[in-house]
Amino acid sequence: MKLKRIGHVALRTIDEARSRAFYRDVLGFDVSEQDPDHGGTFMTLGDNFHTIDVFPTPDVDNAQKPATGQVGLFHIAFEVAGYGDLKGAYKTLIDHNVDISHCTDHVSQRSIYFADPDGNRLEIYFEVPDALKRYEVEGRGDNDVPLQTTKPGEPLPAWLDEDWPGSVQTQAAAATAHA
């Protein structure tokens, strides 16, 4: 078997309209279809018909939110194209009063962690160019470093303005130029 990619993630929600607004207005998804007959909203980032689907839970009164330590989905991660886009994402989350739980430098990527209105953990990250190739042999180690977070009204963290990964990008550009 050879799978191509993860096609989409379907989420049960307490309030479909609230979730649709969050994924559309905060994270920038477009609604590709609202299908009341099947009970859901299909949303895309533009690469395919749907990336995230939100469906109302059939039993709101007994629905359980995701909980720390439960078996199942840990988080959904969304990659941005450039490091500057990570700053834009952080600012958008702050501007929409989304609580950022933590940020981490994972050596191969820097990540912002938060949750959607139903408590599903989400991540937005920027990965260094050629990360798979770069860390294929020695791995990236377990050298995660917490990064500063801020609240609305506070200045954005300084790490968002760093030239990261700096020397790695410079080395990659030099290697490409000499090839």
N, CA and C atoms as an extended XYZ file, in Angstrom:
537
Properties=species:S:1:pos:R:3:atomname:S:1:resname:S:1:resid:I:1 pbc="F F F"
N         0.849       -1.179        0.000 N   MET     1
C         0.000        0.000        0.000 CA  MET     1
C         0.888        1.233        0.000 C   MET     1
N         0.520        2.234       -0.762 N   LYS     2
C         1.249        3.501       -0.809 CA  LYS     2
C         0.232        4.632       -0.680 C   LYS     2
N         0.148        5.219        0.505 N   LEU     3
C        -0.764        6.339        0.734 CA  LEU     3
C        -0.126        7.626        0.228 C   LEU     3
N        -0.939        8.536       -0.234 N   LYS     4
C        -0.445        9.798       -0.793 CA  LYS     4
C        -0.262       10.871        0.279 C   LYS     4
N        -1.253       11.083        1.126 N   ARG     5
C        -1.206       12.091        2.192 CA  ARG     5
C        -2.458       11.939        3.059 C   ARG     5
N        -2.488       12.639        4.150 N   ILE     6
C        -3.719       12.717        4.924 CA  ILE     6
C        -4.651       13.614        4.137 C   ILE     6
N        -5.837       13.142        3.855 N   GLY     7
C        -6.771       13.891        3.019 CA  GLY     7
C        -7.554       14.946        3.775 C   GLY     7
N        -8.139       14.577        4.900 N   HIS     8
C        -8.901       15.530        5.698 CA  HIS     8
C        -9.098       14.977        7.102 C   HIS     8
N        -9.496       15.862        7.987 N   VAL     9
C        -9.824       15.504        9.366 CA  VAL     9
C       -11.270       15.923        9.599 C   VAL     9
N       -12.086       15.025       10.116 N   ALA    10
C       -13.485       15.326       10.424 CA  ALA    10
C       -13.633       15.440       11.942 C   ALA    10
N       -14.201       16.551       12.386 N   LEU    11
C       -14.346       16.824       13.810 CA  LEU    11
C       -15.811       16.939       14.196 C   LEU    11
N       -16.196       16.320       15.301 N   ARG    12
C       -17.515       16.523       15.901 CA  ARG    12
C       -17.408       17.774       16.757 C   ARG    12
N       -18.424       18.634       16.688 N   THR    13
C       -18.390       19.894       17.420 CA  THR    13
C       -19.657       20.075       18.248 C   THR    13
N       -19.519       20.837       19.317 N   ILE    14
C       -20.670       21.189       20.143 CA  ILE    14
C       -21.531       22.197       19.388 C   ILE    14
N       -20.885       23.151       18.728 N   ASP    15
C       -21.577       24.224       18.019 CA  ASP    15
C       -20.922       24.371       16.646 C   ASP    15
N       -21.569       23.806       15.624 N   GLU    16
C       -20.976       23.803       14.278 CA  GLU    16
C       -20.716       25.212       13.764 C   GLU    16
N       -21.629       26.139       13.973 N   ALA    17
C       -21.459       27.513       13.493 CA  ALA    17
C       -20.246       28.177       14.151 C   ALA    17
N       -20.074       27.957       15.444 N   ARG    18
C       -18.923       28.526       16.163 CA  ARG    18
C       -17.621       27.941       15.637 C   ARG    18
N       -17.590       26.633       15.413 N   SER    19
C       -16.385       25.996       14.891 CA  SER    19
C       -16.096       26.443       13.463 C   SER    19
N       -17.133       26.522       12.652 N   ARG    20
C       -16.973       26.990       11.274 CA  ARG    20
C       -16.375       28.399       11.282 C   ARG    20
N       -16.890       29.282       12.127 N   ALA    21
C       -16.379       30.652       12.218 CA  ALA    21
C       -14.921       30.665       12.670 C   ALA    21
N       -14.557       29.821       13.618 N   PHE    22
C       -13.180       29.772       14.101 CA  PHE    22
C       -12.220       29.347       12.985 C   PHE    22
N       -12.538       28.245       12.326 N   TYR    23
C       -11.638       27.753       11.272 CA  TYR    23
C       -11.606       28.703       10.078 C   TYR    23
N       -12.707       29.374        9.802 N   ARG    24
C       -12.772       30.322        8.679 CA  ARG    24
C       -12.128       31.656        9.055 C   ARG    24
N       -12.584       32.269       10.136 N   ASP    25
C       -12.195       33.645       10.461 CA  ASP    25
C       -10.849       33.753       11.153 C   ASP    25
N       -10.471       32.758       11.919 N   VAL    26
C        -9.189       32.802       12.626 CA  VAL    26
C        -8.097       32.102       11.814 C   VAL    26
N        -8.364       30.876       11.378 N   LEU    27
C        -7.319       30.106       10.703 CA  LEU    27
C        -7.296       30.270        9.185 C   LEU    27
N        -8.282       30.922        8.611 N   GLY    28
C        -8.236       31.235        7.187 CA  GLY    28
C        -8.750       30.168        6.238 C   GLY    28
N        -9.503       29.212        6.732 N   PHE    29
C       -10.104       28.203        5.857 CA  PHE    29
C       -11.235       28.834        5.051 C   PHE    29
N       -11.494       28.283        3.878 N   ASP    30
C       -12.658       28.642        3.088 CA  ASP    30
C       -13.671       27.516        3.197 C   ASP    30
N       -14.944       27.871        3.212 N   VAL    31
C       -16.001       26.863        3.206 CA  VAL    31
C       -16.158       26.378        1.771 C   VAL    31
N       -15.946       25.086        1.548 N   SER    32
C       -16.119       24.532        0.205 CA  SER    32
C       -17.536       24.001        0.022 C   SER    32
N       -18.167       23.578        1.121 N   GLU    33
C       -19.551       23.103        1.020 CA  GLU    33
C       -20.162       23.019        2.413 C   GLU    33
N       -21.406       23.454        2.512 N   GLN    34
C       -22.204       23.195        3.700 CA  GLN    34
C       -23.266       22.205        3.265 C   GLN    34
N       -23.311       21.090        3.956 N   ASP    35
C       -24.168       19.983        3.526 CA  ASP    35
C       -25.090       19.562        4.667 C   ASP    35
N       -26.217       20.254        4.834 N   PRO    36
C       -27.122       19.928        5.940 CA  PRO    36
C       -27.653       18.499        5.882 C   PRO    36
N       -27.767       17.917        4.667 N   ASP    37
C       -28.257       16.540        4.561 CA  ASP    37
C       -27.301       15.550        5.214 C   ASP    37
N       -26.015       15.850        5.156 N   HIS    38
C       -25.019       15.000        5.803 CA  HIS    38
C       -24.558       15.614        7.114 C   HIS    38
N       -25.051       16.794        7.424 N   GLY    39
C       -24.842       17.392        8.730 CA  GLY    39
C       -23.551       18.120        8.947 C   GLY    39
N       -22.815       18.481        7.899 N   GLY    40
C       -21.524       19.084        8.167 CA  GLY    40
C       -21.134       20.216        7.249 C   GLY    40
N       -20.008       20.819        7.606 N   THR    41
C       -19.378       21.863        6.809 CA  THR    41
C       -18.002       21.361        6.398 C   THR    41
N       -17.719       21.471        5.113 N   PHE    42
C       -16.438       21.041        4.568 CA  PHE    42
C       -15.613       22.288        4.284 C   PHE    42
N       -14.380       22.305        4.782 N   MET    43
C       -13.551       23.504        4.686 CA  MET    43
C       -12.193       23.166        4.071 C   MET    43
N       -11.628       24.141        3.340 N   THR    44
C       -10.385       23.895        2.616 CA  THR    44
C        -9.379       25.019        2.836 C   THR    44
N        -8.119       24.665        2.655 N   LEU    45
C        -7.043       25.656        2.605 CA  LEU    45
C        -6.698       25.978        1.156 C   LEU    45
N        -7.457       25.393        0.222 N   GLY    46
C        -7.287       25.700       -1.187 CA  GLY    46
C        -6.555       24.653       -2.000 C   GLY    46
N        -5.940       23.681       -1.348 N   ASP    47
C        -5.190       22.649       -2.080 CA  ASP    47
C        -6.068       21.490       -2.527 C   ASP    47
N        -7.149       21.261       -1.827 N   ASN    48
C        -8.062       20.184       -2.183 CA  ASN    48
C        -9.477       20.582       -1.745 C   ASN    48
N       -10.450       19.749       -2.013 N   PHE    49
C       -11.834       20.107       -1.729 CA  PHE    49
C       -12.092       20.343       -0.244 C   PHE    49
N       -11.511       19.501        0.600 N   HIS    50
C       -11.702       19.709        2.035 CA  HIS    50
C       -10.512       19.211        2.819 C   HIS    50
N       -10.192       19.965        3.864 N   THR    51
C        -9.076       19.660        4.757 CA  THR    51
C        -9.597       19.382        6.160 C   THR    51
N       -10.532       20.223        6.586 N   ILE    52
C       -11.185       20.086        7.895 CA  ILE    52
C       -12.683       20.054        7.655 C   ILE    52
N       -13.354       19.089        8.259 N   ASP    53
C       -14.813       19.007        8.213 CA  ASP    53
C       -15.320       19.146        9.642 C   ASP    53
N       -16.354       19.949        9.831 N   VAL    54
C       -16.953       20.078       11.159 CA  VAL    54
C       -18.398       19.619       11.102 C   VAL    54
N       -18.746       18.742       12.018 N   PHE    55
C       -20.072       18.143       12.099 CA  PHE    55
C       -20.604       18.335       13.515 C   PHE    55
N       -21.889       18.592       13.654 N   PRO    56
C       -22.441       18.702       15.010 CA  PRO    56
C       -22.462       17.329       15.684 C   PRO    56
N       -22.171       17.338       16.954 N   THR    57
C       -22.261       16.087       17.703 CA  THR    57
C       -23.742       15.748       17.881 C   THR    57
N       -24.086       14.468       17.801 N   PRO    58
C       -25.505       14.106       17.893 CA  PRO    58
C       -26.096       14.289       19.292 C   PRO    58
N       -25.253       14.332       20.327 N   ASP    59
C       -25.768       14.406       21.698 CA  ASP    59
C       -24.972       15.458       22.479 C   ASP    59
N       -25.313       16.714       22.282 N   VAL    60
C       -24.577       17.827       22.889 CA  VAL    60
C       -24.517       17.699       24.411 C   VAL    60
N       -25.603       17.301       25.035 N   ASP    61
C       -25.665       17.241       26.499 CA  ASP    61
C       -24.690       16.237       27.097 C   ASP    61
N       -24.386       15.164       26.383 N   ASN    62
C       -23.479       14.140       26.910 CA  ASN    62
C       -22.118       14.122       26.219 C   ASN    62
N       -21.868       15.100       25.346 N   ALA    63
C       -20.594       15.142       24.621 CA  ALA    63
C       -19.443       15.456       25.571 C   ALA    63
N       -18.343       14.760       25.388 N   GLN    64
C       -17.151       14.997       26.198 CA  GLN    64
C       -16.109       15.720       25.354 C   GLN    64
N       -15.514       16.756       25.937 N   LYS    65
C       -14.447       17.476       25.253 CA  LYS    65
C       -13.170       16.641       25.306 C   LYS    65
N       -12.236       16.900       24.369 N   PRO    66
C       -10.955       16.206       24.444 CA  PRO    66
C       -10.308       16.454       25.809 C   PRO    66
N        -9.647       15.434       26.336 N   ALA    67
C        -9.034       15.544       27.663 CA  ALA    67
C        -7.574       15.114       27.604 C   ALA    67
N        -6.761       15.746       28.432 N   THR    68
C        -5.356       15.381       28.535 CA  THR    68
C        -5.241       13.915       28.931 C   THR    68
N        -4.419       13.193       28.236 N   GLY    69
C        -4.184       11.797       28.570 CA  GLY    69
C        -5.119       10.809       27.908 C   GLY    69
N        -6.116       11.286       27.185 N   GLN    70
C        -7.035       10.348       26.533 CA  GLN    70
C        -6.348        9.693       25.344 C   GLN    70
N        -6.833        8.570       24.975 N   VAL    71
C        -6.359        7.876       23.785 CA  VAL    71
C        -7.026        8.520       22.583 C   VAL    71
N        -6.298        8.647       21.498 N   GLY    72
C        -6.858        9.224       20.278 CA  GLY    72
C        -6.044       10.397       19.798 C   GLY    72
N        -6.686       11.274       19.108 N   LEU    73
C        -6.023       12.420       18.502 CA  LEU    73
C        -5.359       13.291       19.558 C   LEU    73
N        -4.077       13.597       19.359 N   PHE    74
C        -3.340       14.468       20.284 CA  PHE    74
C        -3.427       15.917       19.814 C   PHE    74
N        -3.137       16.157       18.531 N   HIS    75
C        -3.337       17.480       17.955 CA  HIS    75
C        -3.296       17.408       16.433 C   HIS    75
N        -3.770       18.481       15.800 N   ILE    76
C        -3.703       18.646       14.355 CA  ILE    76
C        -2.720       19.783       14.108 C   ILE    76
N        -1.780       19.576       13.190 N   ALA    77
C        -0.753       20.587       12.916 CA  ALA    77
C        -0.914       21.166       11.518 C   ALA    77
N        -0.754       22.474       11.436 N   PHE    78
C        -0.821       23.194       10.173 CA  PHE    78
C         0.516       23.875        9.927 C   PHE    78
N         1.087       23.646        8.768 N   GLU    79
C         2.393       24.214        8.428 CA  GLU    79
C         2.221       25.536        7.686 C   GLU    79
N         3.069       26.515        8.005 N   VAL    80
C         3.107       27.769        7.254 CA  VAL    80
C         4.316       27.738        6.328 C   VAL    80
N         4.253       28.537        5.258 N   ALA    81
C         5.274       28.493        4.208 CA  ALA    81
C         6.592       29.136        4.603 C   ALA    81
N         6.555       30.162        5.433 N   GLY    82
C         7.782       30.861        5.807 CA  GLY    82
C         7.780       31.209        7.278 C   GLY    82
N         8.979       31.498        7.807 N   TYR    83
C         9.083       31.811        9.225 CA  TYR    83
C         8.303       33.084        9.569 C   TYR    83
N         8.299       34.068        8.669 N   GLY    84
C         7.528       35.286        8.893 CA  GLY    84
C         6.041       35.005        9.028 C   GLY    84
N         5.566       33.951        8.364 N   ASP    85
C         4.150       33.577        8.463 CA  ASP    85
C         3.799       33.087        9.865 C   ASP    85
N         4.792       32.570       10.574 N   LEU    86
C         4.545       32.117       11.945 CA  LEU    86
C         4.217       33.319       12.833 C   LEU    86
N         4.920       34.429       12.625 N   LYS    87
C         4.617       35.656       13.372 CA  LYS    87
C         3.209       36.135       13.039 C   LYS    87
N         2.838       36.096       11.767 N   GLY    88
C         1.487       36.487       11.367 CA  GLY    88
C         0.432       35.622       12.020 C   GLY    88
N         0.698       34.317       12.086 N   ALA    89
C        -0.243       33.391       12.728 CA  ALA    89
C        -0.375       33.708       14.221 C   ALA    89
N         0.763       33.939       14.878 N   TYR    90
C         0.752       34.254       16.308 CA  TYR    90
C        -0.085       35.514       16.551 C   TYR    90
N         0.171       36.561       15.748 N   LYS    91
C        -0.550       37.820       15.891 CA  LYS    91
C        -2.053       37.624       15.658 C   LYS    91
N        -2.419       36.845       14.654 N   THR    92
C        -3.833       36.578       14.383 CA  THR    92
C        -4.496       35.886       15.565 C   THR    92
N        -3.825       34.895       16.140 N   LEU    93
C        -4.380       34.200       17.305 CA  LEU    93
C        -4.588       35.169       18.462 C   LEU    93
N        -3.589       35.990       18.736 N   ILE    94
C        -3.692       36.980       19.823 CA  ILE    94
C        -4.832       37.962       19.539 C   ILE    94
N        -4.893       38.449       18.283 N   ASP    95
C        -5.937       39.417       17.917 CA  ASP    95
C        -7.343       38.847       18.065 C   ASP    95
N        -7.479       37.528       17.952 N   HIS    96
C        -8.788       36.871       18.104 CA  HIS    96
C        -8.974       36.284       19.514 C   HIS    96
N        -8.113       36.685       20.440 N   ASN    97
C        -8.189       36.240       21.843 CA  ASN    97
C        -8.147       34.725       21.996 C   ASN    97
N        -7.394       34.069       21.134 N   VAL    98
C        -7.182       32.629       21.263 CA  VAL    98
C        -6.053       32.422       22.271 C   VAL    98
N        -6.297       31.595       23.266 N   ASP    99
C        -5.298       31.316       24.293 CA  ASP    99
C        -4.201       30.427       23.708 C   ASP    99
N        -2.993       30.936       23.671 N   ILE   100
C        -1.845       30.151       23.206 CA  ILE   100
C        -1.303       29.407       24.422 C   ILE   100
N        -1.371       28.085       24.379 N   SER   101
C        -0.969       27.304       25.551 CA  SER   101
C         0.543       27.278       25.716 C   SER   101
N         1.276       27.147       24.598 N   HIS   102
C         2.733       27.169       24.664 CA  HIS   102
C         3.307       27.233       23.253 C   HIS   102
N         4.583       27.565       23.202 N   CYS   103
C         5.332       27.582       21.949 CA  CYS   103
C         6.627       26.835       22.203 C   CYS   103
N         7.116       26.141       21.166 N   THR   104
C         8.286       25.283       21.341 CA  THR   104
C         9.205       25.360       20.135 C   THR   104
N        10.507       25.398       20.415 N   ASP   105
C        11.528       25.219       19.380 CA  ASP   105
C        11.882       23.737       19.407 C   ASP   105
N        11.494       23.023       18.347 N   HIS   106
C        11.712       21.580       18.252 CA  HIS   106
C        12.980       21.231       17.474 C   HIS   106
N        13.899       22.148       17.312 N   VAL   107
C        15.119       22.005       16.533 CA  VAL   107
C        14.805       22.053       15.039 C   VAL   107
N        13.949       21.163       14.569 N   SER   108
C        13.604       21.120       13.147 CA  SER   108
C        12.450       22.056       12.804 C   SER   108
N        11.761       22.540       13.802 N   GLN   109
C        10.619       23.432       13.570 CA  GLN   109
C        10.336       24.233       14.829 C   GLN   109
N         9.637       25.343       14.638 N   ARG   110
C         9.114       26.127       15.753 CA  ARG   110
C         7.604       26.085       15.672 C   ARG   110
N         6.949       25.929       16.830 N   SER   111
C         5.516       25.649       16.870 CA  SER   111
C         4.777       26.514       17.870 C   SER   111
N         3.531       26.826       17.507 N   ILE   112
C         2.591       27.530       18.376 CA  ILE   112
C         1.447       26.553       18.647 C   ILE   112
N         1.099       26.356       19.923 N   TYR   113
C         0.050       25.417       20.303 CA  TYR   113
C        -1.129       26.157       20.940 C   TYR   113
N        -2.333       25.724       20.587 N   PHE   114
C        -3.557       26.350       21.073 CA  PHE   114
C        -4.691       25.353       20.859 C   PHE   114
N        -5.914       25.747       21.140 N   ALA   115
C        -7.053       24.836       20.967 CA  ALA   115
C        -8.180       25.545       20.225 C   ALA   115
N        -9.006       24.741       19.550 N   ASP   116
C       -10.196       25.285       18.902 CA  ASP   116
C       -11.299       25.423       19.958 C   ASP   116
N       -12.468       25.964       19.607 N   PRO   117
C       -13.521       26.172       20.612 CA  PRO   117
C       -14.000       24.904       21.325 C   PRO   117
N       -13.790       23.728       20.723 N   ASP   118
C       -14.196       22.482       21.367 CA  ASP   118
C       -13.078       21.837       22.169 C   ASP   118
N       -11.922       22.479       22.210 N   GLY   119
C       -10.806       21.943       22.983 CA  GLY   119
C        -9.883       21.037       22.195 C   GLY   119
N       -10.079       20.906       20.879 N   ASN   120
C        -9.141       20.119       20.069 CA  ASN   120
C        -7.825       20.889       19.977 C   ASN   120
N        -6.751       20.201       20.347 N   ARG   121
C        -5.442       20.852       20.335 CA  ARG   121
C        -4.962       21.026       18.895 C   ARG   121
N        -4.438       22.218       18.624 N   LEU   122
C        -3.947       22.558       17.298 CA  LEU   122
C        -2.533       23.108       17.391 C   LEU   122
N        -1.823       23.015       16.284 N   GLU   123
C        -0.454       23.511       16.198 CA  GLU   123
C        -0.295       24.218       14.861 C   GLU   123
N         0.408       25.350       14.874 N   ILE   124
C         0.871       25.996       13.650 CA  ILE   124
C         2.383       26.026       13.749 C   ILE   124
N         3.061       25.597       12.675 N   TYR   125
C         4.517       25.504       12.748 CA  TYR   125
C         5.189       25.886       11.437 C   TYR   125
N         6.471       26.249       11.565 N   PHE   126
C         7.357       26.419       10.423 CA  PHE   126
C         8.488       25.421       10.583 C   PHE   126
N         8.725       24.657        9.534 N   GLU   127
C         9.780       23.632        9.548 CA  GLU   127
C        10.960       24.103        8.714 C   GLU   127
N        12.183       23.855        9.205 N   VAL   128
C        13.370       24.263        8.452 CA  VAL   128
C        13.379       23.557        7.098 C   VAL   128
N        13.880       24.231        6.076 N   PRO   129
C        13.944       23.590        4.757 CA  PRO   129
C        14.734       22.284        4.816 C   PRO   129
N        14.262       21.295        4.091 N   ASP   130
C        14.926       19.989        3.999 CA  ASP   130
C        15.102       19.295        5.346 C   ASP   130
N        14.161       19.481        6.266 N   ALA   131
C        14.274       18.916        7.614 CA  ALA   131
C        14.405       17.396        7.581 C   ALA   131
N        13.632       16.731        6.753 N   LEU   132
C        13.705       15.271        6.700 CA  LEU   132
C        15.102       14.813        6.309 C   LEU   132
N        15.638       15.415        5.296 N   LYS   133
C        16.986       15.055        4.824 CA  LYS   133
C        18.038       15.441        5.858 C   LYS   133
N        17.897       16.626        6.416 N   ARG   134
C        18.885       17.152        7.359 CA  ARG   134
C        19.003       16.302        8.619 C   ARG   134
N        17.869       15.799        9.124 N   TYR   135
C        17.873       15.067       10.389 CA  TYR   135
C        17.679       13.572       10.194 C   TYR   135
N        17.777       13.112        8.965 N   GLU   136
C        17.529       11.710        8.622 CA  GLU   136
C        18.491       10.747        9.328 C   GLU   136
N        19.744       11.103        9.409 N   VAL   137
C        20.740       10.196        9.982 CA  VAL   137
C        20.853       10.352       11.492 C   VAL   137
N        21.120       11.578       11.950 N   GLU   138
C        21.360       11.771       13.379 CA  GLU   138
C        20.102       12.102       14.168 C   GLU   138
N        18.992       12.348       13.477 N   GLY   139
C        17.772       12.741       14.171 CA  GLY   139
C        17.898       14.162       14.690 C   GLY   139
N        16.832       14.669       15.238 N   ARG   140
C        16.878       16.031       15.759 CA  ARG   140
C        17.113       16.047       17.261 C   ARG   140
N        17.222       14.836       17.848 N   GLY   141
C        17.453       14.756       19.286 CA  GLY   141
C        16.207       15.163       20.049 C   GLY   141
N        16.297       15.111       21.332 N   ASP   142
C        15.186       15.514       22.184 CA  ASP   142
C        15.576       16.821       22.852 C   ASP   142
N        15.764       17.848       22.023 N   ASN   143
C        16.267       19.121       22.517 CA  ASN   143
C        15.221       20.228       22.432 C   ASN   143
N        13.965       19.892       22.668 N   ASP   144
C        12.912       20.897       22.618 CA  ASP   144
C        13.178       21.994       23.645 C   ASP   144
N        12.939       23.228       23.222 N   VAL   145
C        13.142       24.380       24.095 CA  VAL   145
C        11.845       25.188       24.127 C   VAL   145
N        11.315       25.454       25.323 N   PRO   146
C        10.116       26.293       25.397 CA  PRO   146
C        10.423       27.704       24.908 C   PRO   146
N         9.465       28.298       24.225 N   LEU   147
C         9.590       29.679       23.765 CA  LEU   147
C         8.572       30.537       24.501 C   LEU   147
N         8.898       31.803       24.671 N   GLN   148
C         8.028       32.732       25.390 CA  GLN   148
C         6.674       32.878       24.686 C   GLN   148
N         5.623       33.009       25.479 N   THR   149
C         4.300       33.347       24.965 CA  THR   149
C         3.856       34.658       25.607 C   THR   149
N         2.912       35.316       24.969 N   THR   150
C         2.383       36.568       25.502 CA  THR   150
C         0.865       36.534       25.445 C   THR   150
N         0.264       37.491       26.088 N   LYS   151
C        -1.196       37.637       26.123 CA  LYS   151
C        -1.593       38.871       25.308 C   LYS   151
N        -2.878       38.991       24.964 N   PRO   152
C        -3.323       40.194       24.251 CA  PRO   152
C        -2.919       41.464       25.008 C   PRO   152
N        -2.446       42.451       24.253 N   GLY   153
C        -2.016       43.713       24.859 CA  GLY   153
C        -0.542       43.754       25.195 C   GLY   153
N         0.114       42.604       25.265 N   GLU   154
C         1.552       42.550       25.531 CA  GLU   154
C         2.304       42.520       24.200 C   GLU   154
N         3.574       42.974       24.215 N   PRO   155
C         4.364       42.887       22.977 CA  PRO   155
C         4.530       41.427       22.541 C   PRO   155
N         4.629       41.220       21.229 N   LEU   156
C         4.855       39.867       20.727 CA  LEU   156
C         6.228       39.382       21.186 C   LEU   156
N         6.404       38.075       21.365 N   PRO   157
C         7.700       37.548       21.798 CA  PRO   157
C         8.808       37.869       20.784 C   PRO   157
N         9.994       38.151       21.292 N   ALA   158
C        11.141       38.518       20.452 CA  ALA   158
C        11.546       37.395       19.496 C   ALA   158
N        11.312       36.129       19.875 N   TRP   159
C        11.758       35.021       19.020 CA  TRP   159
C        11.062       35.047       17.662 C   TRP   159
N         9.903       35.689       17.566 N   LEU   160
C         9.195       35.778       16.291 CA  LEU   160
C         9.909       36.675       15.282 C   LEU   160
N        10.807       37.540       15.772 N   ASP   161
C        11.567       38.436       14.890 CA  ASP   161
C        12.982       37.936       14.614 C   ASP   161
N        13.338       36.795       15.165 N   GLU   162
C        14.682       36.253       14.921 CA  GLU   162
C        14.837       35.788       13.478 C   GLU   162
N        16.078       35.772       13.027 N   ASP   163
C        16.401       35.206       11.711 CA  ASP   163
C        16.610       33.711       11.929 C   ASP   163
N        15.484       33.005       12.063 N   TRP   164
C        15.555       31.581       12.398 CA  TRP   164
C        15.174       30.767       11.179 C   TRP   164
N        15.827       29.720       10.879 N   PRO   165
C        16.999       29.161       11.537 CA  PRO   165
C        18.311       29.804       11.114 C   PRO   165
N        18.265       30.956       10.475 N   GLY   166
C        19.451       31.749       10.182 CA  GLY   166
C        20.532       30.999        9.454 C   GLY   166
N        21.500       30.494       10.215 N   SER   167
C        22.668       29.850        9.604 CA  SER   167
C        22.276       28.633        8.780 C   SER   167
N        21.206       27.933        9.172 N   VAL   168
C        20.773       26.760        8.401 CA  VAL   168
C        20.287       27.206        7.025 C   VAL   168
N        19.492       28.284        6.979 N   GLN   169
C        19.004       28.784        5.701 CA  GLN   169
C        20.158       29.313        4.856 C   GLN   169
N        21.102       30.013        5.501 N   THR   170
C        22.259       30.539        4.785 CA  THR   170
C        23.083       29.408        4.205 C   THR   170
N        23.296       28.347        4.982 N   GLN   171
C        24.053       27.196        4.507 CA  GLN   171
C        23.340       26.512        3.348 C   GLN   171
N        22.012       26.372        3.452 N   ALA   172
C        21.243       25.722        2.384 CA  ALA   172
C        21.305       26.541        1.102 C   ALA   172
N        21.222       27.869        1.227 N   ALA   173
C        21.291       28.735        0.045 CA  ALA   173
C        22.677       28.665       -0.592 C   ALA   173
N        23.714       28.630        0.250 N   ALA   174
C        25.078       28.535       -0.275 CA  ALA   174
C        25.295       27.206       -0.975 C   ALA   174
N        24.774       26.123       -0.414 N   ALA   175
C        24.927       24.794       -1.031 CA  ALA   175
C        24.224       24.742       -2.368 C   ALA   175
N        23.042       25.372       -2.447 N   THR   176
C        22.291       25.399       -3.707 CA  THR   176
C        23.026       26.218       -4.748 C   THR   176
N        23.606       27.330       -4.341 N   ALA   177
C        24.326       28.216       -5.265 CA  ALA   177
C        25.583       27.540       -5.827 C   ALA   177
N        26.224       26.671       -5.030 N   HIS   178
C        27.433       25.970       -5.481 CA  HIS   178
C        27.135       24.719       -6.273 C   HIS   178
N        25.884       24.285       -6.265 N   ALA   179
C        25.532       23.046       -6.961 CA  ALA   179
C        25.435       23.232       -8.460 C   ALA   179
